[in-house]
């Protein structure tokens, strides 16, 4: 029993210590509410300027009583970490609530499949929608995926299967691209457009998204291939299979779930990009399925164009497009999480 208590020190907590912790958490709150009520200070400012310092003092006092001087730093760290975590969660929840509540005002069946060819800024929300932007987004993502996924897989295969000394150079190049700001990628393609005079189209937009998707696919695919047990390769080689057949028949099927996750994360990385498309893509209020000619609309550029409008209907369209984009990204990330959990559960089942 004594050994178990030493392994689990939280079981040593007495009722008196729990009461002290409870008072340290609860008592500062009514004091702050009383001060804010009597002085008329804004509740948010009183929470930041009064509640947090009082909470730090109370937690430090409890930590000193329980553990001495070393408890002061631990208590302060816990309070600051909790405060920052709650602050981020509140901001995230407020953003999600704003997008969902405002986006539902514009959401309707025709909003999903119609375009804005005959729609003015003051046109009712019963007409027009984001159908052309959804098709444009899917086409841009498809063009980028066709090029980025095979090349990303090839880089991952090279980094995991090759014994060349150039692997470090390729890995460094991949990591450098992963830190590239999206606007820089757009400026680079814009410079090519201005130098060659090829004109903006869906292809130039996909070219700007390509360096953003490639490192995500390559790095996730590399990690997925590394997770395949080496014993599988050795077993295939021991049975007389050549290296290329051992890879394509044994290693690649074992890593297919991770490779699919790499593709989904790469799609989620680029589907919401705005800055590169503003620089390399001409917006189009009509539906255009030709990526080689003419302007094309995407969901991020749709939101950008309508959110800056002074008209309520245009801003409502922007909120509706934001909600559609949020749902698409949530589907992609949710699919990646589900696939990852299935992979881990299968691996545990084999063990």
N, C-alpha and C positions, 0 to 999 in steps of 0.2 A: 504493500500500500504506500509506504514511504517513497519507494522508487517511482510509483506511478505519479505521485504528487510532484516529484522533482522533474518528471518529464512534462507534466501538465501543470505549470505554475498558476494558471488561472483558477484552478480548483482551490487554491489557498485563500481566495478572496472571501473575506468575512462579511457579515451583514452590515457592520459599521462602515466598512470601506465602500460597499455598494450604496449605502445611504449618502456618504460623502460625494460620490460620483454623481448620484442623482441630483443632489442639491447644487452641485457645481454646474450641472447642465441646465437645470430648470430655473434657479433663482435669478440669474441675470436677465431673463426674458421679461418678467413683470416689471423689473426696475427700469428697463429700457422703454417699455410701453408707458410707464408712468411719466418718465422724463419727457418723452415725445408728446404725450397728451398735455402736460403742463406748459411746456415751452413752445409747442407748435412746430417742432422740427419735422422735416420730411421723414417718414418712416424708413425709407431706404437709407438716407444719410445717417439716421440715428442707429440703424442696424450696423452699418460699417464703422462708424466713429465711436459708438458707445458699447454695443453688444459684444463685438469681437474682442476689444480690449478687456472688457469685464470677464468674458469667457476665458481668455488667456490667463488672467490673474487667478480666477477661481480654479482652473485646471492646474496651474502651477502650484497653487496652495495645496490642493489634494495630492499632487505628485510629491511635494516636499514632505507632507505628513506621512505618506505611505512608504516612500522609497528614499527619502533624503534628497540631497542635491541632484543626484542623477535622474530623479523623477521629474524635475522641472523641465529639462530639455525634452524628455519624452512626451510630457503632457502638452507642451507648446507645439511640438511636431504633430501630434494627433489633432489638435484643434485647428491648426493651419491647414493640414491636409484635408480634414473634413469640410472646412469652410470653402476651400478652393474647389473641391469636388462638387459640393452642393451648388456653388456658384455656376460652374460649367453646366451641370445638369439643368438648372433653372433656365439658363440662356438657351440651351438646346431645346428644352420643352416649349419655351415661349416661341422660338422660331417655328417649330413643328406645328404648334397650335395656330400660329398666324397663317402659315401656308395652307393648312387644312381648312380652317374656318373661312378664310377669304377665297380659297380656290373653289370650294363647293358652291359659291354664289354664281360662278360662271360655268360650272360643270353641267353638261347635258349631253344626250346622245349626239346631236348635230355638232356640238363643240368638238367631238372626237374625230369626226370624219370630214367636216367641211373645211374649205380654205377661206381666205380673206380677199379674194379677187375683187368682189364688188362691195366690200365693207369699208365704210368710212370710220373715222375715229369716234363719231357719236352714234354709230349704228347700234341698235339694240343687241343684247347678248343672244337673242333668239336666232340670229344669223351669224354665220362665220364660225371659225374654230381653228384648231391646230392640226387638222388632218394632214395638210401639206408639210407642216413642221415635223410631225411624227415620221412621215415617209422620208423626208430629207435627213432626219437624224439616223434612221435605220440604214439609209443608203450610205451615208458617210461612215457609219460604224462598220458596215459590211465591206466597203472598199478598204478601210484601214485594216480590218481583220484579215482580209485575203492576203495582204502583204506582211503584216506584222507577226501574225501567228506562226506561219512556216519559218520565217527568219528567226523569231524568238526561240522556237523549238530547236532549230539548227544550232543556235548559239548555246542553248542549254546542253544539247547532246555533245557538242564540241568540248564544253567546259567539264563535263563529267566523264566522257569516254576517251578523250584524247590525252596523250602523254606529251604533247608538244609544249615547248617552253613559252609559246605565245599565249598560253591560256591566261596568264596574269595580265597581259595587255588587254585581252578581250574582256576580262572581268572588270578591270579598271575602267575601260571604255563604257561598259554597261552601267556601272555605278555612277559614272559621271553624267550619263544621259538621264538617269533616274532623278538627278537633282536639277535638271534643266527647267527653268521657269517656263510655263506654257506660253507666255507672251513672247519670249525669246524665240520659241519655235515658230510662232506666227510671223514675227519680224523677219526671220530667215527666209521663209517661203515668200513673204511679201517682197523681199529684195530680189528673189528669183523672178517673181512676176514682173517687177519693174524692169529688170535687166533684159528679160527675154520677150516681154510683151505678149505672153500667152493668154492673159485675161483670167479673171477669177471665175472659178467654176467649182463643182463638187469635188473634182480631182484635186485642186489646190487646197481645198479644205481638208481632205483626207490626208494630203501630204503633211499638213501642219499637225494633224493628230498622230501621225505615224511615230515620231520620236517620243511621244508621251506614252504610247501603248507598248512599244517594243521592250523597254527595260522591265516593265512589270511582268510581262509574259515570260521573258527570259529568266528573270531571277526566281519567280515562283516555280517555273518548270525545272530549273536547275535543282532547287531544293527538293522537289518531288522525286526527281531521278536519284538524288543522293539518299533518299529514305528507303529505296529498294534494297533489301538485304543482299550483300555481296555473295552469300551462299547460293543464291539462285543462279548467278552468272557462273560460279564455279561448277555447279551441278550440270548446267547446260554444256559447258566446255568439257567436262569429264565424260559426257555422253557422246562426244565427238562433234558437236555443233561448232561451226566457225563463229568468229566474233560477231559478224553482222547478223547472223541468224539468231544467235543467243540474245542479242539486243532486241531485235524486232519481234521475236517469238516469246521471249521471257520477260525482259526488263521493261519494255514499253507497255505491254498489257498490264503489268503489275503497277505501273505509275499512271495509268490512264485517268484515274479519278483526280489525281493531283494536277495533271495536265489540263483537264477540263476546268478545274478551279482556276488555273492560271489564265485561261481564256476569259472566264467570267469576270475575274478581277481586272483584267485588262480592259474589258468592255466598260465596266463600271468606272474605270479611271478616266475614260475619254468621253463618255456619254454626256457629261455635264460641263465640258469645257466651253468657255465663252470667248476668251481673249483671242485665241488663234483664229477662230472662225470669223470674228469681227474684222480681222485684218485680211483674211484670205477668201472670204465668201461674200458675194453680193446677195442681200436679202431679197426674197421674192414672195409676193403675197399670193401667187398662184402655185399650183402643183407642177413641179418639174421633175421628171424621172430620168432626165438625160444628164449624167454627171459631167459630161464633156463640154456642154454648152449651156450658157444661161445661168442666172442666179438660182439659189436654192436656200430654203429656210430650214433652220434647225430649231429645236426647242430652246436651247440657251439663247440664241440670237433673237428668237421670238420674244422671250421674256425681256431681253435687253431693249428691244425696240419699243415695246408697248409700255414698259414700266415707267419710262421717262415722260410719258404723255401727261397732259394736264386734264384729260377727260377721264371721268370715272369708269366708263365702259372699257376704255383701253387698258386702264390699270387692272380692272377685273379680269380681262383676258390674260394679262400677264400673270396674275395670281393663279388662274386656272391652268395655264401652261406650266407654272412652277409645280403645281400639285401633280400633274401628269408626269413631269420629269422626276419628281420625288418618288412616285410609285414605280417607275421603270428602274431607277437606281436601287430601290428597296428590293425589287424582285431579283435583280442581279446579285446583290450582296446576300440576300436570303438564300438564293440557290447555291451560292458558293459555300455558305455556312452549312447547309444541309448536306451537300456533297462531301464536305470535309468531315462532318460527323459520321456519315456513312462509312467513309474510309477508315476512320479511327475505330468504329465499332467492328468492322470486318477484321481489322488487324488484331483487335483484342480477342475476337472469337477464334481466330486461327491459333493464337497463343494458348 
